[in-house]
């Protein structure tokens, strides 16, 4: 299952995502991974959460990002939850009804297949998303 935290830039999506990931770590039975564009939130995450900095890798388009995320999932059979901050920046997708929607749908399929809950923060409004994805919004700021 994929869960979306959406809102315009600067509305506090990352803060909500950080609270959510840290709360999840309290009761996690498996591993948790937090994907971000840099290491700026390293000290805000509980030490049991693995932080992955996408700028350390050669991600040049959305397809490469999806392969990267699927690789993280496939390499950790104990992965319970995956959190992705700044989705537009880390995935290099930018059209809410085009490549962003396609990438989120693919992540949702991966999530269902691999039984990993994926939570994504995304700088778009709920209204900008297609209807099938707006149903996945858990927080709209």
Residue pairs with C-beta under 8 A, 6 or more apart in sequence:
1 108
1 111
1 112
1 117
1 118
1 136
2 104
2 107
2 108
2 111
2 118
2 119
2 120
2 136
3 117
3 118
3 119
3 120
3 136
3 138
4 104
4 119
4 120
4 121
4 122
4 129
4 133
4 136
4 137
4 138
4 139
5 13
5 16
5 17
5 20
5 119
5 120
5 121
5 122
5 137
5 138
5 139
5 141
6 13
6 121
6 122
6 123
6 124
6 125
6 126
6 129
6 137
6 139
6 140
6 141
7 13
7 123
7 125
7 139
7 140
7 141
8 123
8 124
8 125
8 141
9 123
11 141
12 141
13 85
13 121
13 122
13 123
13 139
13 141
14 41
14 85
14 86
14 121
16 121
16 139
16 141
17 83
17 85
17 119
17 121
18 41
18 44
18 45
20 83
20 119
21 32
21 34
21 45
21 46
21 49
21 81
21 83
21 119
22 44
22 45
22 46
22 49
24 32
24 81
24 83
25 32
25 46
25 48
25 49
26 46
28 48
28 80
28 81
29 80
30 78
30 79
30 80
30 81
31 50
31 76
31 78
31 79
31 80
32 48
32 49
32 50
32 79
32 80
32 81
32 82
32 83
33 49
33 50
33 51
33 52
33 72
33 76
33 79
33 81
33 82
33 83
34 41
34 45
34 49
34 50
34 51
34 52
34 83
34 84
34 85
35 52
35 54
35 69
35 72
35 82
35 83
35 84
35 85
35 90
36 51
36 52
36 53
36 54
36 84
36 85
36 86
36 90
37 53
37 54
37 55
37 85
37 86
37 89
37 90
38 53
38 55
39 51
39 53
41 51
41 85
42 51
45 51
52 72
54 65
54 68
54 90
57 68
58 64
59 65
59 68
59 90
59 91
59 92
60 92
61 92
62 91
62 92
62 93
62 99
62 102
62 103
65 90
65 91
65 92
65 93
65 103
66 91
66 103
66 106
66 107
66 110
69 82
69 84
69 107
69 110
70 110
72 79
72 82
73 79
73 82
73 110
73 114
73 116
74 114
79 114
79 116
80 116
80 117
81 116
81 117
81 118
81 119
82 111
82 116
82 117
82 118
82 119
83 118
83 119
83 120
84 90
84 91
84 118
84 119
84 120
84 121
85 121
86 121
86 123
87 93
87 100
87 103
87 104
87 120
87 121
87 122
87 123
88 94
88 100
88 122
88 123
88 124
91 100
91 103
93 99
93 100
93 102
93 103
94 100
95 101
96 124
96 128
96 129
96 130
97 128
97 129
97 130
100 122
100 124
101 129
101 130
101 133
104 120
104 122
104 133
104 136
105 132
105 133
107 118
107 120
108 118
108 136
110 116
110 118
111 117
111 118
119 138
125 140
126 134
126 137
126 140
127 134
129 137
